[in-house]
Amino acid sequence: MNKAAAARSYPTRERILEAAIQRFARKSYEETGLRDIAADAEVDVAYVHRSFGSKEQLFAEAVRASTGVARILAEAPEDLCRHLAKQAFDRDREASTAQIGPLDIIIHSLSSPAAARVVREFIVGEFVNPLGSKLDDPAALRAAVIGSLLVGIGILRNVLDIEPLREPAGGNLENLLATTIAQIRSANLNAGSETAESQDI
């Protein structure tokens, strides 16, 4: 079976989503057209519309599929901090031969207001708020800071290739991240206001 025939053997919706992930990971939201995605998936553009509704909805599905956030948060390991720290090394473990990493789509589309809104809603709705619930953090402030830490490390490590952050999983960086996440998780958010109140007395 040749490559084109093998590609057509996948369910059509999955082919469209994979084509979208590949396109959005390499070009900005504005530079990526549904016709290009349809051509890559070897389907009519009308089928893309029927399957996903709009470019924005397809983009949201591509972000969800490429980041794997649902899988990350579905697991409830005893050591949640260590589990979260391992996510900084996600690209090392799971990148395909095409080298699509969890942040590639997000990085390429932040300049687009429409794409940035989708990414923001995704991060808040599918990472920050669920993680806040796991951390018993109703305001989700700790969860947002942990998310910022992981995304920042991911960008510096995998996109900008900052040398001290390039060490493999299981080393000092992972230990430092796990310790930092544990400190964020246990931080007393009222400490500052209590100090201010005691100074007022």
DRENDO-1510 file (C-alpha; in Angstrom, 1 decimal, always signed):
<recs>
REC; n; res; u; v; w
REC; 1; MET; +0.0; +0.0; +0.0 .
REC; 2; ASN; +1.5; +3.4; -1.0 .
REC; 3; LYS; +1.7; +6.4; +1.3 .
REC; 4; ALA; -1.4; +8.1; -0.2 .
REC; 5; ALA; -3.5; +5.0; +0.1 .
REC; 6; ALA; -2.3; +4.4; +3.6 .
REC; 7; ALA; -3.3; +8.0; +4.6 .
REC; 8; ARG; -6.7; +7.6; +3.1 .
REC; 9; SER; -7.3; +4.4; +5.2 .
REC; 10; TYR; -7.5; +6.6; +8.4 .
REC; 11; PRO; -10.9; +7.9; +9.3 .
REC; 12; THR; -11.5; +11.1; +7.5 .
REC; 13; ARG; -12.1; +13.3; +10.6 .
REC; 14; GLU; -8.7; +12.1; +12.0 .
REC; 15; ARG; -7.0; +12.9; +8.7 .
REC; 16; ILE; -8.4; +16.4; +8.7 .
REC; 17; LEU; -7.3; +16.9; +12.3 .
REC; 18; GLU; -3.8; +15.6; +11.7 .
REC; 19; ALA; -3.5; +17.8; +8.6 .
REC; 20; ALA; -4.6; +20.8; +10.7 .
REC; 21; ILE; -2.1; +20.1; +13.4 .
REC; 22; GLN; +0.7; +19.9; +10.9 .
REC; 23; ARG; -0.4; +23.1; +9.2 .
REC; 24; PHE; -1.0; +25.2; +12.4 .
REC; 25; ALA; +2.3; +24.0; +13.9 .
REC; 26; ARG; +4.2; +25.4; +11.0 .
REC; 27; LYS; +2.3; +28.5; +9.9 .
REC; 28; SER; +0.3; +31.2; +11.7 .
REC; 29; TYR; -3.5; +31.0; +12.1 .
REC; 30; GLU; -3.9; +33.6; +9.3 .
REC; 31; GLU; -1.5; +31.8; +6.9 .
REC; 32; THR; -3.4; +28.5; +7.4 .
REC; 33; GLY; -6.4; +28.0; +5.1 .
REC; 34; LEU; -9.1; +25.4; +5.3 .
REC; 35; ARG; -8.5; +24.7; +1.6 .
REC; 36; ASP; -4.9; +23.8; +2.3 .
REC; 37; ILE; -5.9; +21.6; +5.2 .
REC; 38; ALA; -8.5; +19.9; +3.0 .
REC; 39; ALA; -6.0; +19.3; +0.3 .
REC; 40; ASP; -3.5; +17.8; +2.7 .
REC; 41; ALA; -6.2; +15.5; +4.1 .
REC; 42; GLU; -7.4; +14.7; +0.5 .
REC; 43; VAL; -11.0; +15.7; +1.2 .
REC; 44; ASP; -13.3; +18.4; -0.1 .
REC; 45; VAL; -13.2; +21.7; +1.9 .
REC; 46; ALA; -17.0; +21.3; +2.4 .
REC; 47; TYR; -16.3; +18.1; +4.4 .
REC; 48; VAL; -13.9; +20.1; +6.7 .
REC; 49; HIS; -16.7; +22.5; +7.4 .
REC; 50; ARG; -19.2; +19.7; +8.1 .
REC; 51; SER; -16.7; +17.9; +10.4 .
REC; 52; PHE; -15.5; +20.9; +12.4 .
REC; 53; GLY; -17.9; +23.8; +11.7 .
REC; 54; SER; -15.3; +26.5; +11.2 .
REC; 55; LYS; -11.6; +27.3; +11.0 .
REC; 56; GLU; -11.7; +28.5; +14.6 .
REC; 57; GLN; -13.3; +25.3; +15.9 .
REC; 58; LEU; -10.8; +23.2; +13.9 .
REC; 59; PHE; -8.0; +25.3; +15.4 .
REC; 60; ALA; -9.4; +24.7; +18.9 .
REC; 61; GLU; -9.5; +20.9; +18.3 .
REC; 62; ALA; -5.9; +21.0; +16.9 .
REC; 63; VAL; -4.7; +22.8; +20.1 .
REC; 64; ARG; -6.5; +20.3; +22.3 .
REC; 65; ALA; -5.1; +17.3; +20.4 .
REC; 66; SER; -1.6; +18.5; +20.2 .
REC; 67; THR; -1.2; +19.5; +23.9 .
REC; 68; GLY; -2.7; +16.4; +25.5 .
REC; 69; VAL; -4.0; +18.4; +28.5 .
REC; 70; ALA; -7.0; +16.1; +29.0 .
REC; 71; ARG; -4.6; +13.1; +29.4 .
REC; 72; ILE; -2.3; +15.1; +31.7 .
REC; 73; LEU; -5.1; +16.1; +34.1 .
REC; 74; ALA; -7.1; +12.8; +33.9 .
REC; 75; GLU; -4.3; +11.1; +35.7 .
REC; 76; ALA; -4.3; +11.5; +39.4 .
REC; 77; PRO; -0.9; +10.4; +40.6 .
REC; 78; GLU; +0.1; +10.5; +44.2 .
REC; 79; ASP; +2.8; +13.0; +43.4 .
REC; 80; LEU; +1.0; +15.5; +41.3 .
REC; 81; CYS; +3.9; +18.0; +41.5 .
REC; 82; ARG; +6.3; +15.5; +40.0 .
REC; 83; HIS; +3.8; +14.5; +37.4 .
REC; 84; LEU; +3.3; +18.2; +36.4 .
REC; 85; ALA; +7.1; +18.8; +36.3 .
REC; 86; LYS; +7.5; +15.9; +33.8 .
REC; 87; GLN; +5.3; +17.8; +31.3 .
REC; 88; ALA; +8.2; +20.2; +30.6 .
REC; 89; PHE; +9.8; +17.1; +28.9 .
REC; 90; ASP; +6.7; +16.2; +27.0 .
REC; 91; ARG; +8.2; +16.9; +23.6 .
REC; 92; ASP; +11.2; +14.6; +24.3 .
REC; 93; ARG; +8.9; +11.7; +24.9 .
REC; 94; GLU; +6.1; +12.2; +22.5 .
REC; 95; ALA; +7.2; +14.3; +19.5 .
REC; 96; SER; +6.6; +12.4; +16.3 .
REC; 97; THR; +9.1; +12.2; +13.5 .
REC; 98; ALA; +7.5; +15.5; +12.2 .
REC; 99; GLN; +8.6; +17.1; +15.6 .
REC; 100; ILE; +5.2; +18.6; +16.5 .
REC; 101; GLY; +5.5; +19.7; +20.2 .
REC; 102; PRO; +2.8; +20.7; +22.6 .
REC; 103; LEU; +3.6; +24.4; +22.2 .
REC; 104; ASP; +4.3; +24.6; +18.5 .
REC; 105; ILE; +0.7; +25.5; +17.5 .
REC; 106; ILE; +0.3; +28.0; +20.3 .
REC; 107; ILE; +3.6; +29.8; +19.5 .
REC; 108; HIS; +2.8; +30.1; +15.8 .
REC; 109; SER; -0.6; +31.7; +16.4 .
REC; 110; LEU; -0.3; +34.1; +19.3 .
REC; 111; SER; -0.1; +37.1; +17.0 .
REC; 112; SER; -3.7; +36.4; +15.8 .
REC; 113; PRO; -6.4; +37.9; +18.0 .
REC; 114; ALA; -8.8; +35.1; +17.1 .
REC; 115; ALA; -6.3; +32.4; +17.7 .
REC; 116; ALA; -5.1; +34.0; +20.9 .
REC; 117; ARG; -8.7; +34.0; +22.2 .
REC; 118; VAL; -9.1; +30.3; +21.5 .
REC; 119; VAL; -5.8; +29.5; +23.2 .
REC; 120; ARG; -6.7; +31.6; +26.2 .
REC; 121; GLU; -10.1; +30.0; +26.6 .
REC; 122; PHE; -8.5; +26.6; +26.2 .
REC; 123; ILE; -5.8; +27.2; +28.8 .
REC; 124; VAL; -8.2; +28.6; +31.3 .
REC; 125; GLY; -11.0; +26.1; +30.7 .
REC; 126; GLU; -9.1; +22.9; +30.2 .
REC; 127; PHE; -5.9; +23.4; +32.3 .
REC; 128; VAL; -6.1; +26.2; +34.8 .
REC; 129; ASN; -9.6; +25.6; +36.2 .
REC; 130; PRO; -9.4; +21.8; +36.3 .
REC; 131; LEU; -5.9; +22.0; +37.9 .
REC; 132; GLY; -7.3; +24.5; +40.4 .
REC; 133; SER; -9.9; +22.0; +41.4 .
REC; 134; LYS; -7.3; +19.3; +41.8 .
REC; 135; LEU; -5.3; +21.7; +44.0 .
REC; 136; ASP; -8.3; +22.8; +46.0 .
REC; 137; ASP; -7.6; +26.3; +44.7 .
REC; 138; PRO; -11.0; +27.9; +44.0 .
REC; 139; ALA; -9.5; +31.1; +42.5 .
REC; 140; ALA; -7.1; +28.9; +40.4 .
REC; 141; LEU; -4.3; +31.4; +41.1 .
REC; 142; ARG; -1.8; +28.6; +42.0 .
REC; 143; ALA; -2.9; +26.6; +38.9 .
REC; 144; ALA; -2.3; +29.7; +36.6 .
REC; 145; VAL; +1.1; +30.3; +38.1 .
REC; 146; ILE; +2.1; +26.6; +37.6 .
REC; 147; GLY; +0.8; +26.7; +34.0 .
REC; 148; SER; +2.8; +29.9; +33.4 .
REC; 149; LEU; +5.9; +28.2; +34.8 .
REC; 150; LEU; +5.5; +25.1; +32.6 .
REC; 151; VAL; +4.7; +27.1; +29.4 .
REC; 152; GLY; +7.7; +29.4; +30.1 .
REC; 153; ILE; +10.1; +26.6; +30.6 .
REC; 154; GLY; +8.7; +24.9; +27.5 .
REC; 155; ILE; +9.3; +27.9; +25.4 .
REC; 156; LEU; +12.8; +28.6; +26.7 .
REC; 157; ARG; +13.8; +24.9; +26.5 .
REC; 158; ASN; +12.1; +23.7; +23.3 .
REC; 159; VAL; +11.6; +26.8; +21.2 .
REC; 160; LEU; +14.5; +29.0; +22.1 .
REC; 161; ASP; +16.8; +26.1; +23.0 .
REC; 162; ILE; +18.3; +27.7; +26.1 .
REC; 163; GLU; +21.3; +25.4; +26.9 .
REC; 164; PRO; +21.0; +25.1; +30.8 .
REC; 165; LEU; +17.4; +23.8; +30.3 .
REC; 166; ARG; +18.2; +21.2; +27.7 .
REC; 167; GLU; +19.1; +18.4; +30.1 .
REC; 168; PRO; +17.0; +15.2; +29.8 .
REC; 169; ALA; +14.1; +14.2; +32.0 .
REC; 170; GLY; +14.9; +12.9; +35.5 .
REC; 171; GLY; +17.7; +15.3; +36.2 .
REC; 172; ASN; +18.1; +18.5; +38.2 .
REC; 173; LEU; +15.7; +20.5; +36.1 .
REC; 174; GLU; +12.8; +18.1; +36.7 .
REC; 175; ASN; +13.7; +18.0; +40.4 .
REC; 176; LEU; +13.8; +21.8; +40.6 .
REC; 177; LEU; +10.5; +22.1; +38.7 .
REC; 178; ALA; +8.8; +19.5; +41.0 .
REC; 179; THR; +10.1; +21.4; +44.1 .
REC; 180; THR; +9.0; +24.8; +42.8 .
REC; 181; ILE; +5.5; +23.4; +41.9 .
REC; 182; ALA; +5.2; +21.9; +45.4 .
REC; 183; GLN; +6.1; +25.3; +46.9 .
REC; 184; ILE; +3.5; +27.1; +44.7 .
REC; 185; ARG; +0.9; +24.5; +45.7 .
REC; 186; SER; +1.6; +24.9; +49.4 .
REC; 187; ALA; +2.1; +28.7; +49.4 .
REC; 188; ASN; +0.1; +30.7; +52.0 .
REC; 189; LEU; -1.7; +33.2; +49.8 .
REC; 190; ASN; -2.8; +35.2; +52.9 .
REC; 191; ALA; +0.7; +35.7; +54.3 .
REC; 192; GLY; +1.1; +39.1; +52.6 .
REC; 193; SER; -2.3; +40.5; +53.7 .
REC; 194; GLU; -1.7; +39.1; +57.3 .
REC; 195; THR; +1.6; +40.9; +57.4 .
REC; 196; ALA; +0.1; +44.1; +56.1 .
REC; 197; GLU; -2.7; +43.9; +58.7 .
REC; 198; SER; -0.3; +43.3; +61.6 .
REC; 199; GLN; +1.7; +46.4; +60.5 .
REC; 200; ASP; -1.5; +48.5; +60.6 .
REC; 201; ILE; -2.1; +47.6; +64.2 .
</recs>
